[in-house]
Amino acid sequence: MAIKIRRYLFLILISIIFSLKTNAQETDKKLPLSEILKTLESQFNIQFNYAEDAILKTEIAPPPKQLSLNKTLQYLENLTNFEYILTNDDVVLVISKTNDLELQKLSEVMVSGYIVKGINKLSNGTFDIDISDFDILPGLIDTDVLQAVQAFPGIQSINETVSNINIRGGTHDQNLILWDDIKMYQSGHFFGLISMFNPQITQRVSLTKNGSGTEFTDGVSGTIAMQTDNEITREFKGNLGVNFIDANGFADLPISEKSSLQVAARKSISDLTETPTYNNYFERISQNTEVENNTMNIANSDKQFDFYDASLRWIYNINDKERLRVNFITVANELMFNENTNETSRASSLKQNSIAGAIHYSKIWNNKWQTIFEGYETDYKLRSLNANILDNQRFLQENKVSETSIKFKVNYAINDRLQLLNGYHFVETEVTNLDDVDNPLFRLLVSEVVRTHGVFSQVSYKSNDRNTRLISGLRYNYISKFKKHILEPRLSFSHKFLQYFSFEALGEFKHQNVSQVINFQNDFLGIEKRRWQLSNDSNIPVIKSKQASMGVSYNKSGWLFSAEAYYKKVKGITTQSQGFQNQYEFAKTDGEYKVKGVDVIIRKQLNNFNSWLSYSYMDNSYTFNFLSENSFPSNFDIAHAITFGTNYTSEKLKISAGLNWHSGRPKTSPVVDNEINGDAINYNATNSEQLNDYLRIDISALYDFKLTKTTKANLGLSVWNLLDKKNTINSFYRLNDGVVNEVRQRSLGITPNIIFRVNF
């Protein structure tokens, strides 16, 4: 009997050992992470949201099948360099653990695929656009960052340009635009028709409409912050592309195990060929300017336009605790043409340039403390040379901005739920304006400098169940030139309830010292007539804003419904900064605008299809101190705006179509049958009328395929304004020889674009 028992025990032991050995063999066999995620999608009926390039080289042993979903995600997190965050709509976000703050990251994704895949809403109220994981938007085949942000409700461009983005009724100069923490004073090529930020090197974009962090200053209407990739590449990656506007290239170069370099460049192809897209763009920017129309005795010829941009980012991991990043960007636009008579020909030109560099150093002292140093220098220059043949005159205009910034931050993780941020920020901004005429001799050169010191503190909290998050802080600013003290509280609060619902409350006070003004509509050849101007704390005040918003969202089974109401008040604006072309065109006074509105979005995801509908309502009005009218609608008062879009995405093909509609912008017309009063136009009440409604339909498609086993390519087609709708985007009046004439500016007509890109 004892012998039989020993035999049974021996057999059981052998079986257990064999089973463990077999299980170990199965477990130890490593597979690509992409294959494992596809298997888990079928097993748990979920969807993983990730960038393919980021997980390409990751291989691990598959998790045991008996594990629950939460334990499976924990298993993956322990064996890879990624976090796995399960959202309410059964989507798991795969996010790299490598970032500048290896301390506890308290802001997480609240809604994934907010509009399309790659656009997520974070718990701190900002929107995150992951370019590497981005699907496709109507009319866009290259991810133009500043065009993409206009897909959000509450954000429009009143004249279809990326150099005039209006966030909740504000002007473009009220937007803080950052590229790797560098403030940029220029935003577009073709003087605003396309973004100057190369999407090949731009990895992520953060959009904040309200509730900014205390480390940020400027941008009383909103913040658009772009970031390059913060991970060191282990192998060479690159691409070359060409479209109907430019040729471009990108390279991600490993230097060592601790360092890598990214470089990107674009150059217009107009000196090689003029495409239909180029011709449409040129016609659009020169519309109703001296480039298009000169006096009867002068003919313009040899019109040329050129642009380029180049950028680089170098990362060096000094050790496990210290990291260094260096950035550089240079951008240029140049327009040239000749003014001719029968006897003489003289050249006129317009140049716009930006150059900037930055250094970013961070050190983690332990699991609680981290310090960060950021410094940048950014320079902008706009230069116009206008040759007036009839008057034998040369008119030179220049507008320059030079800014230096130094920021020091300290992060302290009190525990895994509470984090503290403190810091100091110094900014010196110099603005120079030049007007130089040779006949008669006249020269006016004005250069001004403003220095600002800022101290900020902010606390971030998340509850144990991750349902409640609070970020609250205060920024103190001292403007030494004006001996001015400014306190700015900031707030971001979010709470998830009833499993699928979320509530959000945001608020902020902000200020800025620099704005764009228009002295005369024909400045800088009428193409880019806005020039940067520093506040003087008198007739050009420091701009201050107050903003509050509350919203609720519902997110389940691919459905998203989100609605947010807001109120914003901005004081210290000037009539010169608002682009008046009516009775207040030459008025010089300051005032404020108040805007209240609602932003709504509905989105549905179903398999490979995604559709969204957004609506914005806005009531935006001015109050100026010394104008005859006490209050009237803002020049940027777009009362109603609707965007509808849909896209289809498969492994190789992406297709998208969409509609943009909004009510017409305000307009001021002369009094009928009494258009002239003395030697001036007799206007009706300011902005008492509206232009016709705006309507545009766009489509785009992108197809991925393999050229070789190791080389991928994509071919894309987009059509902007598919129906060739003749939208009027501006209307104003001029008095010529006792007759009042209406001048209308049209939107961009039907404009195709094709792109071909090779990735290697």
C-alpha positions in Angstrom: 0.0 0.0 0.0 2.8 2.4 0.9 4.6 1.5 -2.4 1.4 2.5 -4.4 1.1 5.8 -2.6 4.7 6.6 -3.3 4.1 5.8 -7.0 1.1 8.0 -7.1 3.0 10.9 -5.5 5.9 10.4 -7.9 3.6 10.5 -10.9 1.8 13.6 -9.5 5.2 15.3 -8.9 6.4 14.4 -12.4 3.2 15.8 -13.9 3.5 19.1 -11.9 7.1 19.5 -13.0 6.3 18.8 -16.6 3.3 21.2 -16.4 5.5 23.9 -14.9 8.2 23.3 -17.5 5.7 23.4 -20.3 4.0 26.5 -18.9 7.4 28.2 -18.4 8.4 27.4 -22.0 5.1 28.9 -23.2 5.5 31.9 -20.9 9.1 32.5 -21.7 8.5 32.6 -25.4 8.5 36.3 -26.3 6.2 37.9 -28.8 5.9 41.4 -30.3 3.8 43.6 -28.1 1.6 44.5 -31.1 0.6 40.8 -31.5 -0.1 40.4 -27.8 -2.3 43.5 -27.8 -4.3 42.3 -30.8 -4.9 39.0 -29.0 -6.1 40.8 -25.8 -8.4 43.0 -27.9 -10.3 39.8 -28.9 -10.1 38.2 -25.5 -11.5 41.2 -23.5 -13.5 43.0 -26.3 -11.5 46.2 -25.9 -9.3 48.4 -28.1 -5.7 49.5 -27.5 -4.8 53.0 -28.6 -1.1 53.3 -29.3 1.5 54.6 -31.7 2.8 51.7 -33.8 6.4 53.2 -34.0 6.5 53.5 -30.2 5.9 49.7 -29.5 7.6 48.4 -32.6 10.7 46.9 -30.9 9.0 45.8 -27.7 8.8 42.0 -27.1 7.5 40.2 -24.0 6.1 36.9 -22.9 2.3 36.8 -23.2 0.3 37.2 -20.0 -1.4 34.1 -18.6 -4.9 33.8 -20.0 -6.5 33.3 -16.6 -5.7 36.8 -15.5 -8.4 39.4 -15.3 -8.3 42.5 -17.5 -6.9 44.8 -14.7 -4.3 42.2 -13.7 -3.4 41.7 -17.4 -2.8 45.5 -17.8 -0.7 45.5 -14.6 1.3 42.6 -16.0 2.0 44.5 -19.2 2.9 47.6 -17.2 5.4 45.7 -15.1 7.2 44.3 -18.2 7.2 47.2 -20.6 8.0 50.9 -20.6 4.3 51.9 -21.0 1.3 52.8 -18.9 -2.0 51.2 -19.8 -5.0 53.4 -18.9 -8.5 52.0 -19.3 -11.1 54.7 -20.2 -14.8 54.5 -19.8 -15.4 53.6 -23.5 -13.4 50.3 -23.3 -10.3 51.9 -24.8 -6.9 51.3 -23.3 -4.4 54.1 -23.8 -0.8 52.9 -24.2 1.4 55.8 -23.0 5.2 55.9 -22.7 6.5 56.1 -19.1 9.5 58.1 -20.3 8.8 61.8 -19.9 10.4 64.9 -18.4 8.6 64.3 -15.1 9.2 60.8 -13.9 7.6 61.8 -10.7 3.9 60.9 -10.4 1.9 62.3 -13.3 -1.4 63.5 -12.1 -3.1 64.5 -15.3 -4.5 61.5 -17.2 -6.8 61.0 -20.2 -10.5 61.6 -19.5 -11.8 61.1 -23.0 -9.9 59.3 -25.8 -10.6 60.0 -29.4 -12.4 63.2 -28.5 -12.9 64.1 -32.2 -10.8 61.5 -34.0 -8.2 59.0 -32.9 -5.1 60.8 -31.5 -7.1 63.6 -30.0 -7.7 63.1 -26.3 -9.1 65.3 -23.5 -7.0 65.2 -20.3 -8.3 65.5 -16.7 -6.7 68.9 -16.3 -9.0 70.4 -19.0 -6.5 70.5 -21.8 -6.7 68.7 -25.1 -3.8 66.5 -26.3 -3.1 65.8 -30.0 -0.7 62.8 -30.5 0.6 63.4 -34.1 2.1 59.8 -34.3 -1.3 58.3 -33.5 -3.4 60.8 -35.4 -6.1 59.6 -37.8 -7.2 62.2 -40.4 -9.3 65.3 -40.6 -11.2 66.7 -43.6 -9.1 68.7 -46.0 -5.8 67.8 -44.3 -3.3 65.2 -45.5 -0.3 66.5 -43.6 -1.2 67.1 -39.9 -1.1 70.9 -40.0 -1.1 71.7 -36.2 -2.8 75.1 -36.4 -5.4 73.8 -38.9 -6.1 70.8 -36.7 -6.9 72.9 -33.6 -9.7 74.6 -35.5 -11.6 71.3 -35.5 -12.5 72.0 -31.8 -15.7 73.8 -30.9 -15.1 77.4 -29.9 -12.1 77.9 -32.2 -12.4 79.4 -35.7 -10.3 81.5 -38.0 -12.3 84.5 -39.1 -10.3 84.7 -42.4 -9.3 81.1 -42.9 -5.7 81.6 -41.9 -3.5 80.0 -39.1 -2.2 83.5 -38.3 -5.7 84.6 -37.3 -7.0 81.9 -35.0 -9.8 83.1 -32.7 -10.2 81.1 -29.5 -13.6 82.0 -28.0 -13.8 85.3 -29.7 -10.2 86.5 -29.0 -7.7 87.9 -31.5 -4.7 85.8 -32.7 -2.2 87.8 -30.7 -4.0 86.7 -27.5 -2.9 83.1 -28.2 0.3 81.8 -26.5 2.0 79.6 -29.2 4.8 77.5 -27.9 7.2 75.2 -29.7 9.1 73.1 -27.2 8.5 75.8 -24.6 9.7 78.6 -26.9 7.2 81.5 -27.4 6.7 82.1 -31.2 5.7 85.4 -32.6 5.1 84.0 -36.1 2.8 81.1 -36.9 2.3 80.7 -40.6 3.8 80.3 -44.1 2.2 82.0 -47.0 1.4 84.7 -44.5 -1.0 82.4 -42.6 -2.4 79.9 -45.1 -0.4 77.0 -43.7 1.4 76.4 -40.4 5.1 77.1 -40.1 5.6 74.2 -37.7 6.7 71.0 -39.4 4.4 68.2 -38.4 7.2 65.6 -39.0 9.1 66.8 -36.0 6.2 67.9 -33.9 5.1 64.9 -31.8 2.4 66.3 -29.5 0.2 69.4 -29.2 -1.5 70.6 -26.1 -4.5 73.0 -26.5 -5.7 74.9 -23.5 -8.8 77.2 -23.7 -9.1 77.8 -20.0 -7.5 76.7 -16.7 -3.9 77.1 -17.6 -1.1 76.0 -15.3 0.6 78.7 -13.2 3.9 78.3 -15.0 2.4 79.9 -18.1 2.0 83.6 -18.8 0.6 85.5 -21.8 -2.1 84.0 -24.0 -5.2 85.6 -22.4 -7.4 83.7 -24.9 -5.6 80.3 -25.0 -2.5 78.3 -25.3 -1.2 76.0 -28.1 1.9 74.2 -26.9 3.8 71.9 -29.3 6.3 69.3 -28.2 8.9 67.2 -30.1 9.5 63.6 -29.2 11.1 63.2 -25.8 12.5 59.7 -26.3 15.9 58.8 -27.5 15.8 56.7 -30.7 17.8 53.5 -30.9 17.9 53.3 -34.7 17.7 55.7 -37.7 14.3 56.8 -38.9 13.4 59.3 -41.5 11.1 60.3 -44.4 11.0 62.4 -47.5 7.8 64.0 -48.8 6.5 66.3 -51.5 3.2 68.0 -52.1 1.8 70.8 -54.3 3.3 73.4 -51.9 6.6 72.2 -50.6 9.2 69.4 -50.4 10.2 68.3 -46.9 12.4 65.8 -45.0 12.8 64.5 -41.5 15.5 62.4 -39.8 15.7 60.9 -36.3 19.4 60.1 -35.8 20.8 58.0 -32.9 24.1 59.4 -31.8 24.8 57.1 -28.9 22.8 55.1 -26.3 22.3 58.3 -24.4 21.7 60.8 -27.2 19.7 61.3 -30.4 19.1 64.2 -32.8 16.1 65.1 -34.8 16.2 67.4 -37.8 13.4 68.5 -40.2 13.2 71.0 -43.1 10.7 72.2 -45.6 11.1 74.4 -48.8 8.5 75.7 -51.1 8.6 74.3 -54.7 7.5 77.5 -56.4 10.9 78.2 -57.9 10.6 74.8 -59.7 6.9 74.8 -60.7 3.7 76.7 -59.9 0.9 74.2 -59.0 -2.8 75.0 -58.9 -2.5 75.0 -55.1 0.3 77.5 -55.1 -1.6 79.8 -57.5 -4.7 79.7 -55.4 -2.7 80.5 -52.3 -0.9 83.4 -53.9 -4.1 84.8 -55.2 -5.6 84.5 -51.8 -2.8 86.4 -49.9 -2.5 89.1 -52.5 -6.2 89.8 -52.7 -7.0 93.6 -52.5 -3.4 94.5 -51.8 -0.8 96.5 -53.7 0.6 93.2 -55.0 -2.6 92.5 -56.9 -3.7 96.0 -57.8 -1.6 99.0 -58.4 -2.4 102.5 -59.8 -3.6 102.7 -63.4 -0.1 103.8 -64.7 1.8 101.0 -62.9 1.9 97.3 -63.8 3.2 94.7 -61.4 5.3 91.8 -62.8 7.7 89.0 -61.8 5.7 88.1 -58.7 7.5 85.5 -56.6 6.9 83.9 -53.3 9.2 81.5 -51.3 9.3 80.0 -47.9 11.3 77.6 -45.8 11.7 76.3 -42.3 14.3 74.1 -40.5 14.2 72.8 -37.0 16.2 70.5 -34.8 16.0 68.8 -31.4 18.9 67.2 -29.5 18.4 65.1 -26.4 21.2 63.9 -24.1 20.6 61.6 -21.1 23.5 62.6 -18.9 22.7 59.8 -16.5 19.6 58.1 -15.1 18.6 61.3 -13.2 19.7 64.1 -15.5 18.5 65.1 -19.0 19.5 67.9 -21.4 17.5 69.0 -24.4 18.5 71.7 -27.0 16.1 73.1 -29.7 16.5 75.4 -32.7 14.1 76.6 -35.3 14.4 79.1 -38.2 11.5 80.2 -40.5 11.3 82.6 -43.5 8.7 83.9 -45.9 9.6 86.2 -48.8 7.4 87.9 -51.4 8.9 89.9 -54.2 7.5 91.7 -57.3 8.5 94.6 -59.7 6.5 97.8 -60.1 6.8 99.0 -63.7 6.1 102.0 -65.9 7.1 102.5 -69.5 10.4 103.9 -68.4 11.2 102.5 -65.0 11.1 99.3 -63.0 11.7 99.0 -59.2 11.5 96.0 -56.9 9.2 95.8 -53.8 9.5 93.0 -51.2 8.1 91.7 -48.0 10.1 89.4 -45.7 9.0 87.6 -42.5 11.5 85.7 -40.4 11.8 83.9 -37.1 14.8 82.3 -35.4 14.8 80.8 -31.9 16.8 78.5 -29.7 16.2 76.9 -26.3 17.9 74.8 -23.6 16.0 72.5 -21.2 17.7 70.7 -18.3 16.0 68.5 -15.7 17.3 66.5 -12.7 15.5 64.0 -10.5 17.1 64.2 -7.1 15.0 61.3 -5.6 11.5 59.9 -5.9 10.1 63.1 -4.5 12.1 66.0 -5.9 12.8 67.2 -9.4 14.2 70.5 -10.7 13.8 71.9 -14.2 15.6 74.8 -16.0 14.3 76.3 -19.2 15.8 79.1 -21.2 15.1 80.5 -24.7 15.8 83.3 -27.0 13.3 84.1 -29.8 13.5 86.7 -32.5 11.0 87.8 -35.1 11.4 90.3 -37.9 8.9 91.7 -40.5 10.4 93.9 -43.2 8.7 95.6 -46.1 10.3 97.7 -48.9 7.7 99.5 -51.0 8.9 101.2 -54.2 6.6 104.0 -55.2 7.6 104.9 -58.8 5.2 107.8 -59.4 6.4 109.7 -56.3 10.0 108.5 -56.7 9.8 107.2 -53.2 11.1 104.3 -51.2 9.2 103.3 -48.0 10.9 100.9 -45.6 9.0 99.4 -42.6 10.3 97.0 -40.0 8.9 95.4 -36.9 11.2 93.4 -34.7 10.6 91.3 -31.5 13.5 90.0 -29.4 12.6 88.0 -26.2 14.7 86.2 -23.6 13.1 83.9 -21.1 14.5 82.0 -18.0 12.3 79.7 -16.0 13.2 77.5 -13.0 10.7 74.9 -11.6 10.7 72.6 -8.6 8.4 69.6 -8.5 7.8 67.9 -5.2 5.7 64.7 -4.9 4.2 64.8 -1.4 2.7 61.4 -2.0 1.2 59.5 -4.9 -2.0 61.7 -4.8 -0.5 65.1 -4.1 2.1 67.1 -5.9 3.5 70.6 -5.6 5.0 72.8 -8.3 6.9 76.0 -7.5 8.9 78.2 -9.7 10.4 81.5 -10.9 10.0 83.0 -14.4 11.8 86.0 -15.9 11.0 87.5 -19.3 12.6 90.4 -21.2 10.8 91.5 -24.3 12.1 94.2 -26.7 10.0 95.5 -29.6 11.4 97.8 -32.3 9.5 99.6 -35.0 11.0 101.5 -38.0 9.4 103.7 -40.6 11.9 105.1 -43.1 11.0 107.3 -46.2 13.7 108.7 -48.6 11.5 111.3 -50.3 10.8 113.5 -48.3 13.4 112.3 -45.7 11.6 110.9 -42.7 12.8 108.3 -40.2 11.1 107.1 -37.0 12.8 104.4 -34.9 11.2 103.4 -31.7 12.6 100.6 -29.4 11.0 99.6 -26.1 11.8 97.0 -23.5 9.6 95.5 -20.8 10.8 93.1 -18.1 8.5 90.8 -16.1 9.3 88.7 -13.0 6.9 85.9 -12.1 6.7 83.6 -9.1 4.2 80.7 -9.2 3.0 77.9 -7.0 0.5 75.1 -7.8 -0.8 72.0 -6.1 -2.2 69.0 -7.9 -4.4 66.4 -6.2 -6.1 63.2 -7.3 -8.3 60.9 -5.2 -7.6 57.3 -4.5 -10.2 56.1 -7.0 -8.8 58.5 -9.7 -12.3 60.0 -10.1 -11.6 63.4 -8.6 -8.7 65.7 -9.7 -7.9 69.3 -8.7 -5.2 71.6 -9.8 -5.1 75.0 -8.1 -2.4 77.7 -7.9 -1.4 81.3 -7.9 1.0 83.3 -10.1 2.5 86.6 -9.0 3.9 89.0 -11.6 5.9 92.2 -11.3 6.4 94.4 -14.3 9.4 96.5 -13.3 8.9 99.3 -15.9 5.4 100.1 -14.7 6.0 99.1 -11.0 2.9 96.9 -11.5 1.9 93.9 -9.4 -0.5 91.3 -10.9 -2.0 88.3 -9.1 -3.4 85.5 -11.2 -5.3 82.5 -9.6 -5.8 79.4 -11.7 -8.1 76.4 -11.2 -8.8 73.1 -12.9 -11.3 70.6 -11.3 -12.7 67.4 -12.8 -14.9 64.7 -11.3 -16.2 61.4 -12.7 -19.6 60.2 -11.5 -22.2 57.5 -12.3 -19.4 55.7 -14.1 -19.9 57.4 -17.5 -20.3 61.0 -16.6 -17.7 63.7 -15.9 -18.0 67.3 -14.5 -15.4 69.9 -15.1 -14.8 73.5 -13.8 -12.0 75.7 -15.0 -11.0 79.3 -14.3 -8.0 81.6 -14.7 -6.7 85.2 -14.5 -4.1 86.1 -17.1 -2.2 89.1 -18.5 0.1 89.9 -21.5 2.3 92.8 -22.3 2.5 92.4 -26.1 -0.2 92.8 -28.7 -0.5 93.3 -32.5 -1.8 96.6 -33.8 -2.6 98.1 -37.3 -1.5 101.6 -37.9 -2.7 101.7 -41.5 -4.3 99.0 -43.6 -1.7 99.4 -46.4 1.3 98.9 -44.1 3.7 96.1 -45.2 2.1 96.1 -48.6 -1.3 95.3 -47.1 -0.2 91.6 -46.8 0.8 91.4 -43.1 -0.2 94.8 -41.8 -0.1 93.8 -38.1 2.9 94.8 -36.1 3.8 93.7 -32.6 3.6 96.5 -30.0 4.6 96.6 -26.3 2.2 97.9 -23.7 3.1 101.3 -22.2 0.5 101.2 -19.4 -1.3 104.2 -20.7 -2.9 104.4 -24.2 -1.7 100.8 -24.8 -2.5 99.1 -21.5 -1.4 95.7 -20.1 -4.1 93.3 -21.3 -5.8 91.4 -18.5 -8.4 88.6 -18.7 -10.8 86.7 -16.4 -12.4 83.4 -17.6 -14.6 80.8 -16.1 -16.2 77.7 -17.6 -18.2 74.6 -16.5 -19.0 71.5 -18.5 -20.4 68.0 -18.3 -19.7 65.0 -20.6 -21.1 61.5 -21.1 -18.9 58.8 -22.6 -20.0 55.2 -23.2 -19.9 52.6 -25.9 -18.3 54.8 -28.5 -20.8 57.7 -27.8 -19.5 61.0 -26.5 -21.6 64.0 -25.5 -19.9 67.1 -24.1 -21.2 70.6 -23.4 -19.3 73.5 -21.8 -20.5 77.0 -21.0 -18.0 79.8 -20.5 -17.7 83.5 -19.7 -14.6 85.6 -20.6 -13.8 89.3 -20.0 -10.6 90.8 -21.5 -9.6 94.4 -20.5 -6.9 96.6 -22.1 -7.5 96.0 -25.8 -7.1 98.9 -28.2 -9.1 99.8 -31.3 -5.9 99.4 -33.3 -5.6 95.8 -32.3 -9.1 94.8 -33.5 -8.7 95.5 -37.2 -11.5 98.1 -37.7 -12.2 99.1 -41.3 -15.1 101.5 -40.7 -15.6 104.8 -38.9 -13.2 103.6 -36.1 -10.3 102.7 -38.5 -8.1 105.5 -37.2 -9.5 105.8 -33.7 -7.1 105.3 -30.9 -8.6 104.3 -27.5 -8.7 101.3 -25.2 -11.5 99.2 -23.9 -12.7 95.6 -23.3 -14.7 92.8 -24.7 -17.0 90.3 -23.0 -17.9 87.0 -24.5 -20.2 84.3 -23.2 -20.9 81.1 -25.0 -21.5 77.3 -25.2 -19.4 74.6 -26.9 -21.0 71.3 -27.7 -19.7 68.1 -29.3 -21.4 64.8 -30.1 -19.2 61.9 -31.4 -19.9 58.3 -32.3 -17.3 55.6 -32.9 -18.4 52.4 -34.6 -15.8 49.9 -35.7 -13.7 51.7 -38.4 -16.1 54.6 -38.7 -16.1 57.8 -36.6 -18.5 60.7 -36.9 -18.7 64.0 -34.9 -20.9 67.1 -34.8 -19.9 70.2 -33.0 -21.8 73.4 -32.3 -20.6 76.7 -30.8 -22.7 79.7 -29.7 -21.1 83.0 -28.9 -22.1 86.5 -27.8 -19.1 88.8 -28.1 -19.3 92.5 -27.6 -17.0 95.6 -27.2 -17.0 98.5 -24.8 -14.5 101.3 -25.6 -13.9 104.3 -23.4 -14.0 107.2 -25.9 -16.2 106.0 -28.8 -19.6 107.5 -29.6 -21.2 104.1 -29.3 -21.0 102.6 -25.8 -21.3 99.0 -26.7 -21.6 97.0 -30.0 -20.8 93.5 -31.4 -17.1 92.5 -31.7 -15.4 92.2 -35.0 -14.9 88.5 -34.1 -18.5 87.8 -33.1 -19.4 84.6 -34.9 -22.7 83.8 -33.2 -23.2 80.3 -34.5 -20.7 77.7 -35.8 -21.3 74.1 -36.8 -18.8 71.4 -37.9 -19.8 68.0 -39.1 -17.2 65.3 -40.0 -16.8 61.6 -40.6 -13.9 59.4 -41.3 -13.1 55.7 -42.1 -9.9 54.2 -41.0 -8.4 50.8 -41.9 -4.9 49.4 -41.7 -3.9 51.0 -45.0 -6.6 53.5 -45.9 -7.9 56.7 -44.2 -10.8 58.7 -45.7 -12.4 61.8 -44.2 -15.1 64.3 -45.2 -16.5 67.3 -43.4 -18.6 70.4 -43.5 -17.9 73.8 -41.8 -20.6 76.4 -41.5 -20.8 79.5 -39.5 -22.9 82.7 -39.5 -21.4 85.7 -41.2 -19.0 88.0 -39.4 -20.2 91.5 -38.4 -20.2 94.2 -41.0 -20.7 98.0 -41.0 -22.4 99.6 -44.1 -22.9 103.2 -45.2 -26.4 104.7 -44.7 -28.4 104.0 -47.8 -29.0 107.1 -50.0 -26.8 109.1 -47.6 -23.5 107.4 -48.0 -21.3 110.5 -47.7 -21.1 113.1 -45.0 -18.6 115.9 -45.9 -15.5 114.2 -47.1 -16.1 110.9 -45.2 -18.3 107.8 -45.4 -21.5 108.1 -43.4 -21.8 104.7 -41.6 -24.7 103.0 -39.9 -24.3 101.7 -36.4 -21.1 99.7 -36.0 -21.3 96.0 -36.8 -25.1 96.2 -37.1 -25.2 93.9 -40.1 -23.6 90.5 -41.0 -22.0 89.0 -44.0 -23.6 86.0 -45.7 -23.2 82.6 -43.9 -19.9 80.8 -44.5 -20.0 77.2 -45.9 -17.2 74.9 -46.8 -16.9 71.1 -47.6 -13.6 69.4 -47.5 -12.4 65.8 -48.2 -9.2 64.0 -47.7 -7.7 60.5 -48.2 -4.5 58.8 -47.3 -3.3 55.4 -48.4 -0.3 53.5 -46.9 1.6 50.9 -48.7 5.0 49.2 -48.9 7.7 50.1 -51.4 10.1 47.4 -50.1 10.2 45.1 -47.1 11.7 47.8 -45.0 10.3 51.0 -46.7 6.8 52.3 -46.3 5.1 55.0 -48.3 1.8 56.9 -48.3 -0.1 58.8 -50.9 -2.7 61.4 -50.0 -5.2 63.6 -51.7 -7.2 66.5 -50.2 -9.6 69.0 -51.6 -10.4 72.2 -49.7 -13.7 73.8 -50.5 -14.9 70.9 -52.7 -18.0 72.8 -53.9 -15.9 75.9 -54.8 -18.3 78.0 -52.6 -17.6 81.8 -53.1 -17.6 82.8 -49.4 -17.1 86.5 -48.5 -14.9 86.6 -45.5 -14.5 90.4 -45.3 -16.3 93.5 -46.6 -15.4 97.2 -46.2 -15.9 100.5 -48.0 -13.6 103.1 -49.6 -14.4 106.6 -50.8 -12.8 107.3 -54.3 -13.6 110.5 -56.2 -16.8 111.1 -54.4 -18.1 107.5 -54.9 -18.4 104.9 -52.1 -17.1 101.5 -53.3 -17.4 98.2 -51.5 -14.3 96.0 -51.3 -14.9 92.3 -50.8 -12.4 89.6 -49.8 -13.1 86.1 -50.9 -12.2 82.8 -49.2 -9.9 80.3 -50.7 -11.7 78.6 -53.7 -11.5 74.9 -54.5 -8.0 73.9 -53.8 -6.6 70.4 -54.3 -3.4 69.0 -52.8 -1.5 65.8 -53.3 1.2 64.3 -51.1 3.7 61.5 -51.5 5.9 60.4 -48.6 8.5 57.7 -48.2 9.3 56.5 -44.7 12.5 54.6 -44.1 
